[in-house]
Amino acid sequence: MFDKDNRFIAQIHGGRITPGMSFHQKVWALAARIPRGRVATYGDLAGRLGTGCRAVGNALHRNPYAPRIPCHRVVGSDGRLVGYAGGLAAKRRLLRAEGVAIAGWKVDLRRFRASPTSLGR
């Protein structure tokens, strides 16, 4: 994938949403805010942006900055590992390398969910 509009690269990597960004760029910037060793749900990101979970998933699937922009840190509403373009085994491997405990294919959101303040709420 490629981000044709590279005016916002620094803002995306810094987790800053700025006027003029495309929807995808805003999703990538929000994903950049998820701290290492933590996860957020598609719903967490969707709620922050006032959109639907599928739209967030669609944008993350097109993330040209992975794994620096950590779309692997986004999980389903119940903590399940879902929807990673690199494959779910790779997503599990990346999360475990960051210290996230995974039982089967599920993260304990009570322990590893990013705080709302880290997402800018």
Beta strands, then each sheet from edge to edge (+ up, - down):
strand 1: 40-41
strand 2: 74-75
strand 3: 102-103
strand 4: 106-107
sheet 1: 1+ 2+
sheet 2: 3+ 4-
end
